[in-house]
Amino acid sequence: MKRYAVFGHPVAHSRSPRIHAAFAAQCAIELEYTKIDASPDAFAGAVAAFGRAGGLGANVTLPHKLAAAALCEQVSDRARRAGAVNTLVRASNAWHGDNTDGVGLVRDLQARHGLDLHGRRTLIIGAGGAARGVAPALLDAGIGALVVANRTPASARTLLDAIDAPASARACGLDSLPMLGAFDLVINATAAARGDGLVALPASLVHTGSAAVDLGYGAAAAAFLDWARDAGAGVQVDGLGMLVEQAAESFMRWHGIRPNTDPVYAMLRADDGG
Ligand code: NDP
């Protein structure tokens, strides 16, 4: 049996096993995909043990994406720019790393939601691992001017430097948001829903043609998407489609087959009650 896993801490909530089991059934591939909870101290040892036990690939979620990059003998260009790895691929006796978060978001926005990203003035709120994964992919997809706003402004600057952003890209703190005008695409890439919540956002950030995207899903996306609707953004998207698309890209890396994501996306929506 081919062995795959998702590493996280905590990881009990992960929907990746259900997604990969559905992809595998669709493609008639027999595999085992388990959750492995490893604390930061235990992560490198747990990945090594998984490799020795025949593990062929893994997904990596919070808080291990940076540590995963450090374990890899080679990383893809998109993982290098993101500085983070969410997909490990076994190659001989070493791990190769990839980051499929960004391409997952872009595919969800373009293919599932029919958004033309080209030229869209874009605001990313947050500068953590997810923001670093999606920003390069959005630039590659042709978005217009990019602003990254973060609670800790220095991290927004670090992000732009790390991803080789064009000189026109700007970094700022959340207190600058009322002065920035309207964006065609506003992405909430913060983990604020897990903590004290996001500061009140000004309605001036969006217009009727704007798309507002929260990388979280379920209850975690509700506050931001409610704000976006009330502020007048024409389109609201949560992160469930990105979750399925990044998984499909990992699946493609491991098995060389692209699964049909639509039925799996519909299955997860149904799990959530529609
Ligand atoms: P990180 O912990 O790496 O980054 C957290 C970010 O959130 C930082 O920019 C941090 O700011 C900011 N932040 C945290 N709390 C607050 C707050 N109260 N107010 C303002 N900013 C805050 O997390 P990730 O980047 O990995 O994840 C971010 C989100 O993206 C999560 O909701 C996660 O679930 C989601 N995600 C979704 C995926 C999908 O497939 N749909 C894939 C990956 C992530 P500071 O720098 O100041 O601390």
py3Dmol code that shows the C-alpha trace and the ligand (Angstrom):
import py3Dmol

protein = """\
ATOM      1  CA  MET A   1       0.000   0.000   0.000  1.00  0.00           C
ATOM      2  CA  LYS A   2       1.355   3.448  -0.935  1.00  0.00           C
ATOM      3  CA  ARG A   3       1.681   5.599   2.177  1.00  0.00           C
ATOM      4  CA  TYR A   4       0.926   9.319   2.439  1.00  0.00           C
ATOM      5  CA  ALA A   5       0.191  11.580   5.395  1.00  0.00           C
ATOM      6  CA  VAL A   6      -0.482  15.098   6.586  1.00  0.00           C
ATOM      7  CA  PHE A   7       1.746  16.498   9.334  1.00  0.00           C
ATOM      8  CA  GLY A   8       0.425  19.240  11.620  1.00  0.00           C
ATOM      9  CA  HIS A   9       0.064  20.272  15.252  1.00  0.00           C
ATOM     10  CA  PRO A  10      -2.826  20.050  15.890  1.00  0.00           C
ATOM     11  CA  VAL A  11      -3.960  17.990  12.906  1.00  0.00           C
ATOM     12  CA  ALA A  12      -7.181  16.308  14.079  1.00  0.00           C
ATOM     13  CA  HIS A  13      -9.261  18.915  12.199  1.00  0.00           C
ATOM     14  CA  SER A  14      -7.526  18.252   8.853  1.00  0.00           C
ATOM     15  CA  ARG A  15      -9.776  17.374   5.940  1.00  0.00           C
ATOM     16  CA  SER A  16      -6.870  16.251   3.767  1.00  0.00           C
ATOM     17  CA  PRO A  17      -7.372  12.481   4.417  1.00  0.00           C
ATOM     18  CA  ARG A  18     -11.001  12.719   3.236  1.00  0.00           C
ATOM     19  CA  ILE A  19      -9.982  14.732   0.158  1.00  0.00           C
ATOM     20  CA  HIS A  20      -7.147  12.389  -0.836  1.00  0.00           C
ATOM     21  CA  ALA A  21      -9.279   9.284  -0.237  1.00  0.00           C
ATOM     22  CA  ALA A  22     -11.884  10.729  -2.607  1.00  0.00           C
ATOM     23  CA  PHE A  23      -9.275  11.581  -5.257  1.00  0.00           C
ATOM     24  CA  ALA A  24      -7.744   8.098  -4.926  1.00  0.00           C
ATOM     25  CA  ALA A  25     -11.125   6.377  -5.330  1.00  0.00           C
ATOM     26  CA  GLN A  26     -11.859   8.493  -8.391  1.00  0.00           C
ATOM     27  CA  CYS A  27      -8.487   7.576  -9.978  1.00  0.00           C
ATOM     28  CA  ALA A  28      -8.537   3.908  -8.839  1.00  0.00           C
ATOM     29  CA  ILE A  29      -5.320   4.305  -6.841  1.00  0.00           C
ATOM     30  CA  GLU A  30      -4.899   2.296  -3.632  1.00  0.00           C
ATOM     31  CA  LEU A  31      -3.282   4.344  -0.909  1.00  0.00           C
ATOM     32  CA  GLU A  32      -3.237   5.003   2.795  1.00  0.00           C
ATOM     33  CA  TYR A  33      -3.336   8.670   3.913  1.00  0.00           C
ATOM     34  CA  THR A  34      -3.058   9.323   7.647  1.00  0.00           C
ATOM     35  CA  LYS A  35      -2.823  12.284  10.026  1.00  0.00           C
ATOM     36  CA  ILE A  36       0.425  12.603  11.972  1.00  0.00           C
ATOM     37  CA  ASP A  37       0.425  15.005  14.911  1.00  0.00           C
ATOM     38  CA  ALA A  38       3.997  16.109  15.610  1.00  0.00           C
ATOM     39  CA  SER A  39       5.048  18.961  17.880  1.00  0.00           C
ATOM     40  CA  PRO A  40       7.622  21.370  16.398  1.00  0.00           C
ATOM     41  CA  ASP A  41      10.418  19.593  18.311  1.00  0.00           C
ATOM     42  CA  ALA A  42       9.341  16.208  17.001  1.00  0.00           C
ATOM     43  CA  PHE A  43       8.569  17.217  13.412  1.00  0.00           C
ATOM     44  CA  ALA A  44      11.918  16.435  11.711  1.00  0.00           C
ATOM     45  CA  GLY A  45      12.159  13.060  13.471  1.00  0.00           C
ATOM     46  CA  ALA A  46       8.574  12.178  12.584  1.00  0.00           C
ATOM     47  CA  VAL A  47       9.141  12.951   8.893  1.00  0.00           C
ATOM     48  CA  ALA A  48      12.346  10.880   8.889  1.00  0.00           C
ATOM     49  CA  ALA A  49      10.538   7.949  10.526  1.00  0.00           C
ATOM     50  CA  PHE A  50       7.719   8.243   7.984  1.00  0.00           C
ATOM     51  CA  GLY A  51      10.275   8.106   5.149  1.00  0.00           C
ATOM     52  CA  ARG A  52      11.985   5.034   6.647  1.00  0.00           C
ATOM     53  CA  ALA A  53       8.580   3.348   6.912  1.00  0.00           C
ATOM     54  CA  GLY A  54       8.056   3.787   3.179  1.00  0.00           C
ATOM     55  CA  GLY A  55       6.166   7.093   3.133  1.00  0.00           C
ATOM     56  CA  LEU A  56       6.068   8.432  -0.411  1.00  0.00           C
ATOM     57  CA  GLY A  57       4.637  11.885   0.154  1.00  0.00           C
ATOM     58  CA  ALA A  58       3.067  14.184   2.707  1.00  0.00           C
ATOM     59  CA  ASN A  59       1.206  17.396   3.132  1.00  0.00           C
ATOM     60  CA  VAL A  60       2.412  19.806   5.775  1.00  0.00           C
ATOM     61  CA  THR A  61       0.203  22.252   7.622  1.00  0.00           C
ATOM     62  CA  LEU A  62       0.535  24.654  10.556  1.00  0.00           C
ATOM     63  CA  PRO A  63       2.986  25.148  12.146  1.00  0.00           C
ATOM     64  CA  HIS A  64       5.495  23.132  10.086  1.00  0.00           C
ATOM     65  CA  LYS A  65       5.615  24.710   6.613  1.00  0.00           C
ATOM     66  CA  LEU A  66       8.867  26.588   7.211  1.00  0.00           C
ATOM     67  CA  ALA A  67      10.487  23.641   8.989  1.00  0.00           C
ATOM     68  CA  ALA A  68       9.470  21.392   6.095  1.00  0.00           C
ATOM     69  CA  ALA A  69      11.336  23.626   3.650  1.00  0.00           C
ATOM     70  CA  ALA A  70      14.484  23.194   5.756  1.00  0.00           C
ATOM     71  CA  LEU A  71      14.229  19.368   5.549  1.00  0.00           C
ATOM     72  CA  CYS A  72      14.193  19.267   1.760  1.00  0.00           C
ATOM     73  CA  GLU A  73      17.153  18.459  -0.437  1.00  0.00           C
ATOM     74  CA  GLN A  74      15.453  20.413  -3.249  1.00  0.00           C
ATOM     75  CA  VAL A  75      12.482  22.794  -3.385  1.00  0.00           C
ATOM     76  CA  SER A  76      10.458  24.033  -6.345  1.00  0.00           C
ATOM     77  CA  ASP A  77      10.794  27.656  -7.386  1.00  0.00           C
ATOM     78  CA  ARG A  78       7.344  28.485  -5.994  1.00  0.00           C
ATOM     79  CA  ALA A  79       8.259  26.898  -2.648  1.00  0.00           C
ATOM     80  CA  ARG A  80      11.528  28.839  -2.595  1.00  0.00           C
ATOM     81  CA  ARG A  81       9.697  32.125  -3.164  1.00  0.00           C
ATOM     82  CA  ALA A  82       7.115  31.239  -0.544  1.00  0.00           C
ATOM     83  CA  GLY A  83       9.855  30.124   1.858  1.00  0.00           C
ATOM     84  CA  ALA A  84       7.441  27.380   2.841  1.00  0.00           C
ATOM     85  CA  VAL A  85       6.644  23.806   1.798  1.00  0.00           C
ATOM     86  CA  ASN A  86       3.183  22.236   2.008  1.00  0.00           C
ATOM     87  CA  THR A  87       3.966  19.163  -0.106  1.00  0.00           C
ATOM     88  CA  LEU A  88       6.773  16.655   0.423  1.00  0.00           C
ATOM     89  CA  VAL A  89       7.649  14.245  -2.376  1.00  0.00           C
ATOM     90  CA  ARG A  90       9.948  11.253  -1.738  1.00  0.00           C
ATOM     91  CA  ALA A  91      12.852  11.114  -4.181  1.00  0.00           C
ATOM     92  CA  SER A  92      15.400   8.307  -3.612  1.00  0.00           C
ATOM     93  CA  ASN A  93      16.426   8.841  -0.012  1.00  0.00           C
ATOM     94  CA  ALA A  94      15.552  12.528   0.240  1.00  0.00           C
ATOM     95  CA  TRP A  95      12.521  14.813   0.269  1.00  0.00           C
ATOM     96  CA  HIS A  96      11.708  17.319  -2.430  1.00  0.00           C
ATOM     97  CA  GLY A  97       9.457  20.199  -1.438  1.00  0.00           C
ATOM     98  CA  ASP A  98       6.713  22.082  -3.257  1.00  0.00           C
ATOM     99  CA  ASN A  99       4.145  24.716  -2.340  1.00  0.00           C
ATOM    100  CA  THR A 100       0.748  24.202  -3.951  1.00  0.00           C
ATOM    101  CA  ASP A 101      -1.215  26.792  -1.927  1.00  0.00           C
ATOM    102  CA  GLY A 102      -0.800  29.620  -4.439  1.00  0.00           C
ATOM    103  CA  VAL A 103      -1.651  27.663  -7.551  1.00  0.00           C
ATOM    104  CA  GLY A 104      -4.593  26.198  -5.627  1.00  0.00           C
ATOM    105  CA  LEU A 105      -6.018  29.649  -4.896  1.00  0.00           C
ATOM    106  CA  VAL A 106      -5.470  30.902  -8.435  1.00  0.00           C
ATOM    107  CA  ARG A 107      -7.127  27.820  -9.939  1.00  0.00           C
ATOM    108  CA  ASP A 108     -10.104  28.150  -7.597  1.00  0.00           C
ATOM    109  CA  LEU A 109     -10.607  31.839  -8.414  1.00  0.00           C
ATOM    110  CA  GLN A 110     -10.159  31.421 -12.161  1.00  0.00           C
ATOM    111  CA  ALA A 111     -11.684  28.029 -12.904  1.00  0.00           C
ATOM    112  CA  ARG A 112     -14.380  27.666 -10.230  1.00  0.00           C
ATOM    113  CA  HIS A 113     -15.387  31.300  -9.728  1.00  0.00           C
ATOM    114  CA  GLY A 114     -14.641  32.563 -13.243  1.00  0.00           C
ATOM    115  CA  LEU A 115     -12.587  35.542 -12.044  1.00  0.00           C
ATOM    116  CA  ASP A 116     -10.268  37.271 -14.462  1.00  0.00           C
ATOM    117  CA  LEU A 117      -7.323  38.175 -12.228  1.00  0.00           C
ATOM    118  CA  HIS A 118      -5.478  40.123 -14.871  1.00  0.00           C
ATOM    119  CA  GLY A 119      -4.792  43.724 -13.838  1.00  0.00           C
ATOM    120  CA  ARG A 120      -6.770  43.482 -10.577  1.00  0.00           C
ATOM    121  CA  ARG A 121      -5.502  45.916  -7.957  1.00  0.00           C
ATOM    122  CA  THR A 122      -4.948  43.512  -5.067  1.00  0.00           C
ATOM    123  CA  LEU A 123      -4.739  43.824  -1.285  1.00  0.00           C
ATOM    124  CA  ILE A 124      -3.474  40.909   0.788  1.00  0.00           C
ATOM    125  CA  ILE A 125      -4.120  41.336   4.520  1.00  0.00           C
ATOM    126  CA  GLY A 126      -1.634  39.166   6.442  1.00  0.00           C
ATOM    127  CA  ALA A 127       1.967  38.185   5.825  1.00  0.00           C
ATOM    128  CA  GLY A 128       2.248  34.679   7.290  1.00  0.00           C
ATOM    129  CA  GLY A 129       2.859  31.378   5.534  1.00  0.00           C
ATOM    130  CA  ALA A 130      -0.388  31.414   3.549  1.00  0.00           C
ATOM    131  CA  ALA A 131       0.169  34.963   2.274  1.00  0.00           C
ATOM    132  CA  ARG A 132       3.688  34.013   1.216  1.00  0.00           C
ATOM    133  CA  GLY A 133       2.327  31.037  -0.684  1.00  0.00           C
ATOM    134  CA  VAL A 134      -0.394  32.894  -2.555  1.00  0.00           C
ATOM    135  CA  ALA A 135       1.318  36.221  -3.352  1.00  0.00           C
ATOM    136  CA  PRO A 136       3.799  34.884  -5.956  1.00  0.00           C
ATOM    137  CA  ALA A 137       1.083  32.856  -7.681  1.00  0.00           C
ATOM    138  CA  LEU A 138      -1.195  35.910  -7.890  1.00  0.00           C
ATOM    139  CA  LEU A 139       1.634  37.999  -9.372  1.00  0.00           C
ATOM    140  CA  ASP A 140       2.356  35.232 -11.876  1.00  0.00           C
ATOM    141  CA  ALA A 141      -1.360  35.224 -12.773  1.00  0.00           C
ATOM    142  CA  GLY A 142      -1.075  38.875 -13.791  1.00  0.00           C
ATOM    143  CA  ILE A 143      -2.735  40.838 -10.998  1.00  0.00           C
ATOM    144  CA  GLY A 144      -2.235  44.610 -11.035  1.00  0.00           C
ATOM    145  CA  ALA A 145      -0.637  46.640  -8.256  1.00  0.00           C
ATOM    146  CA  LEU A 146      -0.146  44.646  -5.036  1.00  0.00           C
ATOM    147  CA  VAL A 147      -0.356  45.937  -1.460  1.00  0.00           C
ATOM    148  CA  VAL A 148       0.397  43.667   1.504  1.00  0.00           C
ATOM    149  CA  ALA A 149      -0.928  45.003   4.818  1.00  0.00           C
ATOM    150  CA  ASN A 150      -0.021  43.290   8.048  1.00  0.00           C
ATOM    151  CA  ARG A 151      -0.483  43.810  11.781  1.00  0.00           C
ATOM    152  CA  THR A 152       3.324  43.707  11.998  1.00  0.00           C
ATOM    153  CA  PRO A 153       4.292  45.939   9.038  1.00  0.00           C
ATOM    154  CA  ALA A 154       7.914  44.731   8.922  1.00  0.00           C
ATOM    155  CA  SER A 155       6.692  41.211   8.059  1.00  0.00           C
ATOM    156  CA  ALA A 156       4.804  42.595   5.045  1.00  0.00           C
ATOM    157  CA  ARG A 157       8.047  44.164   3.770  1.00  0.00           C
ATOM    158  CA  THR A 158       9.931  40.906   4.411  1.00  0.00           C
ATOM    159  CA  LEU A 159       7.304  39.039   2.398  1.00  0.00           C
ATOM    160  CA  LEU A 160       7.644  41.323  -0.620  1.00  0.00           C
ATOM    161  CA  ASP A 161      11.429  41.039  -0.527  1.00  0.00           C
ATOM    162  CA  ALA A 162      11.311  37.253  -0.193  1.00  0.00           C
ATOM    163  CA  ILE A 163       8.987  36.699  -3.154  1.00  0.00           C
ATOM    164  CA  ASP A 164      10.917  39.011  -5.522  1.00  0.00           C
ATOM    165  CA  ALA A 165       7.866  41.301  -5.802  1.00  0.00           C
ATOM    166  CA  PRO A 166       7.997  44.132  -8.368  1.00  0.00           C
ATOM    167  CA  ALA A 167       9.159  47.518  -7.095  1.00  0.00           C
ATOM    168  CA  SER A 168       5.595  48.852  -7.392  1.00  0.00           C
ATOM    169  CA  ALA A 169       4.371  46.486  -4.648  1.00  0.00           C
ATOM    170  CA  ARG A 170       3.792  48.191  -1.286  1.00  0.00           C
ATOM    171  CA  ALA A 171       3.919  47.018   2.307  1.00  0.00           C
ATOM    172  CA  CYS A 172       2.076  48.726   5.164  1.00  0.00           C
ATOM    173  CA  GLY A 173       0.399  48.306   8.524  1.00  0.00           C
ATOM    174  CA  LEU A 174      -3.329  47.832   9.130  1.00  0.00           C
ATOM    175  CA  ASP A 175      -3.646  51.463  10.271  1.00  0.00           C
ATOM    176  CA  SER A 176      -2.998  52.550   6.646  1.00  0.00           C
ATOM    177  CA  LEU A 177      -6.047  50.690   5.286  1.00  0.00           C
ATOM    178  CA  PRO A 178      -8.424  53.712   5.329  1.00  0.00           C
ATOM    179  CA  MET A 179      -5.978  55.632   3.101  1.00  0.00           C
ATOM    180  CA  LEU A 180      -5.497  52.993   0.384  1.00  0.00           C
ATOM    181  CA  GLY A 181      -8.661  53.447  -1.711  1.00  0.00           C
ATOM    182  CA  ALA A 182     -10.525  50.562  -3.342  1.00  0.00           C
ATOM    183  CA  PHE A 183      -9.149  47.223  -4.545  1.00  0.00           C
ATOM    184  CA  ASP A 184     -10.487  44.802  -7.149  1.00  0.00           C
ATOM    185  CA  LEU A 185      -9.349  41.826  -5.081  1.00  0.00           C
ATOM    186  CA  VAL A 186      -9.057  41.780  -1.262  1.00  0.00           C
ATOM    187  CA  ILE A 187      -7.685  38.641   0.382  1.00  0.00           C
ATOM    188  CA  ASN A 188      -7.852  37.938   4.099  1.00  0.00           C
ATOM    189  CA  ALA A 189      -4.786  35.781   4.730  1.00  0.00           C
ATOM    190  CA  THR A 190      -4.663  36.374   8.472  1.00  0.00           C
ATOM    191  CA  ALA A 191      -5.239  33.865  11.233  1.00  0.00           C
ATOM    192  CA  ALA A 192      -7.259  36.527  13.073  1.00  0.00           C
ATOM    193  CA  ALA A 193     -10.323  34.282  13.339  1.00  0.00           C
ATOM    194  CA  ARG A 194      -8.293  31.927  15.564  1.00  0.00           C
ATOM    195  CA  GLY A 195      -7.401  34.816  17.894  1.00  0.00           C
ATOM    196  CA  ASP A 196      -8.806  38.190  18.795  1.00  0.00           C
ATOM    197  CA  GLY A 197     -10.393  38.914  15.400  1.00  0.00           C
ATOM    198  CA  LEU A 198      -9.428  41.386  12.695  1.00  0.00           C
ATOM    199  CA  VAL A 199      -9.534  45.149  13.225  1.00  0.00           C
ATOM    200  CA  ALA A 200     -12.606  46.866  11.763  1.00  0.00           C
ATOM    201  CA  LEU A 201     -11.972  47.217   8.028  1.00  0.00           C
ATOM    202  CA  PRO A 202     -13.084  50.343   6.115  1.00  0.00           C
ATOM    203  CA  ALA A 203     -15.795  49.848   3.473  1.00  0.00           C
ATOM    204  CA  SER A 204     -13.675  52.034   1.157  1.00  0.00           C
ATOM    205  CA  LEU A 205     -11.457  48.970   0.427  1.00  0.00           C
ATOM    206  CA  VAL A 206     -14.044  47.470  -1.938  1.00  0.00           C
ATOM    207  CA  HIS A 207     -16.433  48.428  -4.745  1.00  0.00           C
ATOM    208  CA  THR A 208     -19.208  46.507  -6.463  1.00  0.00           C
ATOM    209  CA  GLY A 209     -16.749  44.850  -8.870  1.00  0.00           C
ATOM    210  CA  SER A 210     -14.451  43.671  -6.066  1.00  0.00           C
ATOM    211  CA  ALA A 211     -13.904  40.058  -5.113  1.00  0.00           C
ATOM    212  CA  ALA A 212     -13.252  39.406  -1.419  1.00  0.00           C
ATOM    213  CA  VAL A 213     -11.533  36.148  -0.509  1.00  0.00           C
ATOM    214  CA  ASP A 214     -10.949  34.628   2.929  1.00  0.00           C
ATOM    215  CA  LEU A 215      -8.408  31.809   2.919  1.00  0.00           C
ATOM    216  CA  GLY A 216     -10.214  30.261   5.874  1.00  0.00           C
ATOM    217  CA  TYR A 217     -13.514  28.416   5.573  1.00  0.00           C
ATOM    218  CA  GLY A 218     -16.570  27.670   7.670  1.00  0.00           C
ATOM    219  CA  ALA A 219     -16.926  29.798  10.783  1.00  0.00           C
ATOM    220  CA  ALA A 220     -13.362  31.117  10.354  1.00  0.00           C
ATOM    221  CA  ALA A 221     -14.315  32.940   7.142  1.00  0.00           C
ATOM    222  CA  ALA A 222     -17.707  34.257   8.232  1.00  0.00           C
ATOM    223  CA  ALA A 223     -16.773  37.605   9.816  1.00  0.00           C
ATOM    224  CA  PHE A 224     -14.622  38.793   6.902  1.00  0.00           C
ATOM    225  CA  LEU A 225     -17.053  37.641   4.213  1.00  0.00           C
ATOM    226  CA  ASP A 226     -19.988  39.265   6.064  1.00  0.00           C
ATOM    227  CA  TRP A 227     -17.972  42.494   6.199  1.00  0.00           C
ATOM    228  CA  ALA A 228     -17.256  42.236   2.460  1.00  0.00           C
ATOM    229  CA  ARG A 229     -20.936  41.710   1.609  1.00  0.00           C
ATOM    230  CA  ASP A 230     -22.016  44.628   3.783  1.00  0.00           C
ATOM    231  CA  ALA A 231     -19.271  46.843   2.325  1.00  0.00           C
ATOM    232  CA  GLY A 232     -20.542  46.119  -1.206  1.00  0.00           C
ATOM    233  CA  ALA A 233     -18.004  43.667  -2.689  1.00  0.00           C
ATOM    234  CA  GLY A 234     -19.771  41.866  -5.546  1.00  0.00           C
ATOM    235  CA  VAL A 235     -18.107  38.478  -5.006  1.00  0.00           C
ATOM    236  CA  GLN A 236     -17.269  36.633  -1.772  1.00  0.00           C
ATOM    237  CA  VAL A 237     -15.170  33.459  -1.791  1.00  0.00           C
ATOM    238  CA  ASP A 238     -13.984  31.310   1.110  1.00  0.00           C
ATOM    239  CA  GLY A 239     -10.920  29.045   1.195  1.00  0.00           C
ATOM    240  CA  LEU A 240     -12.646  25.686   0.703  1.00  0.00           C
ATOM    241  CA  GLY A 241     -12.015  25.644  -3.038  1.00  0.00           C
ATOM    242  CA  MET A 242      -8.361  26.562  -2.488  1.00  0.00           C
ATOM    243  CA  LEU A 243      -8.088  23.675  -0.033  1.00  0.00           C
ATOM    244  CA  VAL A 244      -9.363  21.209  -2.638  1.00  0.00           C
ATOM    245  CA  GLU A 245      -7.263  22.667  -5.466  1.00  0.00           C
ATOM    246  CA  GLN A 246      -3.999  22.693  -3.496  1.00  0.00           C
ATOM    247  CA  ALA A 247      -4.690  19.071  -2.578  1.00  0.00           C
ATOM    248  CA  ALA A 248      -5.275  18.220  -6.239  1.00  0.00           C
ATOM    249  CA  GLU A 249      -1.948  19.778  -7.147  1.00  0.00           C
ATOM    250  CA  SER A 250      -0.196  17.710  -4.442  1.00  0.00           C
ATOM    251  CA  PHE A 251      -1.999  14.604  -5.738  1.00  0.00           C
ATOM    252  CA  MET A 252      -0.735  15.436  -9.226  1.00  0.00           C
ATOM    253  CA  ARG A 253       2.843  15.691  -7.893  1.00  0.00           C
ATOM    254  CA  TRP A 254       2.595  12.276  -6.236  1.00  0.00           C
ATOM    255  CA  HIS A 255       0.586  10.271  -8.765  1.00  0.00           C
ATOM    256  CA  GLY A 256       0.954  12.101 -12.080  1.00  0.00           C
ATOM    257  CA  ILE A 257      -2.849  12.311 -12.480  1.00  0.00           C
ATOM    258  CA  ARG A 258      -5.009  15.406 -12.043  1.00  0.00           C
ATOM    259  CA  PRO A 259      -8.243  14.444 -10.246  1.00  0.00           C
ATOM    260  CA  ASN A 260     -11.587  16.086 -10.958  1.00  0.00           C
ATOM    261  CA  THR A 261     -11.999  18.481  -8.039  1.00  0.00           C
ATOM    262  CA  ASP A 262     -15.666  19.411  -8.589  1.00  0.00           C
ATOM    263  CA  PRO A 263     -17.264  16.348  -6.925  1.00  0.00           C
ATOM    264  CA  VAL A 264     -14.842  16.560  -3.998  1.00  0.00           C
ATOM    265  CA  TYR A 265     -15.568  20.270  -3.527  1.00  0.00           C
ATOM    266  CA  ALA A 266     -19.305  19.473  -3.606  1.00  0.00           C
ATOM    267  CA  MET A 267     -18.776  16.679  -1.046  1.00  0.00           C
ATOM    268  CA  LEU A 268     -17.004  19.039   1.380  1.00  0.00           C
ATOM    269  CA  ARG A 269     -19.689  21.713   0.946  1.00  0.00           C
ATOM    270  CA  ALA A 270     -22.319  19.078   1.703  1.00  0.00           C
ATOM    271  CA  ASP A 271     -20.351  18.034   4.822  1.00  0.00           C
ATOM    272  CA  ASP A 272     -20.621  21.671   5.923  1.00  0.00           C
ATOM    273  CA  GLY A 273     -24.355  21.708   5.354  1.00  0.00           C
ATOM    274  CA  GLY A 274     -24.270  23.285   1.894  1.00  0.00           C
TER     275      GLY A 274
END
"""
ligand_1 = """\
48
NDP
P 0.414 32.253 10.056
O 0.314 31.955 11.504
O 1.646 31.903 9.303
O 0.167 33.833 9.806
C -0.790 34.499 10.531
C -1.022 35.901 9.942
O -2.202 36.399 10.544
C 0.093 36.899 10.254
O 0.175 37.823 9.199
C -0.432 37.577 11.518
O 0.068 38.896 11.715
C -1.905 37.650 11.184
N -2.758 37.748 12.354
C -2.965 36.842 13.314
N -3.875 37.289 14.206
C -4.228 38.524 13.788
C -5.138 39.505 14.275
N -5.868 39.315 15.383
N -5.287 40.655 13.583
C -4.564 40.878 12.456
N -3.684 39.991 11.942
C -3.523 38.823 12.609
O -0.874 31.549 9.425
P -1.062 31.110 7.889
O -0.549 32.185 7.032
O -0.540 29.733 7.681
O -2.666 30.969 7.774
C -3.478 32.120 7.610
C -4.897 31.679 7.250
O -4.908 31.025 5.988
C -5.515 30.692 8.239
O -6.887 31.029 8.410
C -5.397 29.370 7.539
O -6.391 28.460 7.951
C -5.615 29.802 6.099
N -5.062 28.846 5.120
C -5.935 28.290 4.236
C -5.488 27.379 3.288
C -6.456 26.780 2.332
O -6.111 25.829 1.627
N -7.666 27.311 2.239
C -4.065 26.993 3.192
C -3.223 27.674 4.161
C -3.728 28.549 5.087
P 1.474 39.131 12.487
O 2.557 38.935 11.476
O 1.366 40.540 12.961
O 1.502 38.129 13.614
"""
view = py3Dmol.view(width=600, height=400)
view.addModel(protein, "pdb")
view.setStyle({"model": 0}, {"cartoon": {"style": "trace"}})
view.addModel(ligand_1, "xyz")
view.setStyle({"model": 1}, {"stick": {}})
view.zoomTo()
view.show()
